[in-house]
Amino acid sequence: MKTKKTILLVEDDHVDAMTVERALKDVHVTNPLHVVTDGGAALEYLKTNDAPCLILLDLNMPGMNGIEFLQAVKSNDTTRSIPVVVLTTSEDEQDKIKSFDLSVAGYMVKPVDYNRFVEIMRTIDLYWTLSELPE
Amino acid sequence: MFSIEDMSISRKLTLIVITVCGVALMLSAAAVLTVFLQSDTGDLRAGMEKCAGIVGLIAISIGMLAYVLNARLQRSVIDPIMSLVQTVNAISTKKDYSIRADRHGNDELSALMARFNEMLKEIQNKDAALQRARDELEERVVQRTAELEQEVTTRKHVETEQQKLLQKLESANQELSDFAHVVSHDLKAPVRAIGSLAGWLASDYGDKFDKDGKEKLDLLVGRTNRMHELIGGILEYSRIGHVKEEAVTTNLNELIKDVLDIIAPPENIQIMVQKDLPTVQYDRTRMVQVFQNLIGNAVKYMDKPKGIVKVIYADEGSYWQFTIRDNGAGIHWKYFDKIFQLFQTLAQRDKPESTGVGLALVKKIVTTWGGKIWVESEVGVGSSFIFTLPKT
């Protein structure tokens, strides 16, 4: 990653969150990872903290789901510019359309195989090391 | 003997002439006599005066008789004609065909009247028949209209029922789709977690496990992968026929090229595809699934060092027939039907690739499109999977 800022993970499944954490560690990403388990908590975090450099977002969450969270984030001036990468099990076309409609920076489908998951994290890290990010 | 009624018209007219002549004669005789009487010869005059009176009287009586006869004769001819004229007028104005002409006597006019009356009778009958036919027709029209109205009502009723059914079907479809979606997601999450955790146990505590333990962990991971694939397969299977398909013009040679990229067959297996495969109008995703499964199976179950898989087709008029032929392990005839059933697999259960969904999926796709699929095979020699596709 180009910066040392926090990565925000919005994910309700405990094991999936563990997977992301472990995978980032495996690709030597040292940015602090903050995990929240629903959209509401995520919005709260964004209000009261510095903007993270990247948001990893799960779509299927109870309460406020990923799309609703995305709408809220993208309609707020302060949080709009934070890149969001969707990390979901859903291969549903509608979900893809809605996500890109709301300007996500990427859409990754969670693989079952952990090694493939690591590859995904490696790619995300690589991309956001090459790409510039706003301060 | 002497009946005026039975006399023919010509005789009547002749008699009229005769009587007129007779009258004329009488008058002329009377006139001659008058002249005679007025002449001045003495004795002739005396004798003549006596005769004159008598002749005069006779002349007058014959004259009167002739007049009366004449009148009767004329009446006998003219009256019937006048009566006919009146009758025709009456019929014409009142349009009443029940009126009949009066018959006077027995001559030709009377015969004409009779014929005329017969004709009127005919007209009256035909008129009545016409009226009856009209009435009948009207009755039938009324009946038919009532029948048609009934039909329309019934049809409207049927349409409403159909609409209701369609709506029910649509909502049932939607429910199924949502259900499948939710189920697949909710089942996949713990499967994924189990797989990840098993993998981490193996790598983090690998040194604490003996060979047996590590093998068990491998099996655990293998099973979770299999389960994940099964869930995906079931989801796909349940979607066929319920999710809206988009018929796209697809060139099959191109499609199979893409499929082969996904399958990535090993070096020892040669895939030969007929060069002029048709261009079809079917949902592309489903098409890919069909060929990917069939060709993929041929590759998966290849047991010969040099594998050959052929993809050929035949144009059978109203449909195409595709064959995927391999020189692989072959299938025993007693399994020919079984293999197309859901979850039936002939490979060992712990072979990770055999979920038993593939052929069931293909069969469902093909039959939904109105085609058929079957297998011809010989153990040790190879198999031919054949399916038909209706031309759209």
Interface residues (C-beta under 8 A of the other chain):
Chain A: D13 V15 D16 M18 T19 R22 N60 T89 S90 D92 K110 V112 D113 Y114 F117
Chain B: H181 H185 K188 A189 V191 R192 A193 G195 S196 L197 G199 W200 T224 N225 H228
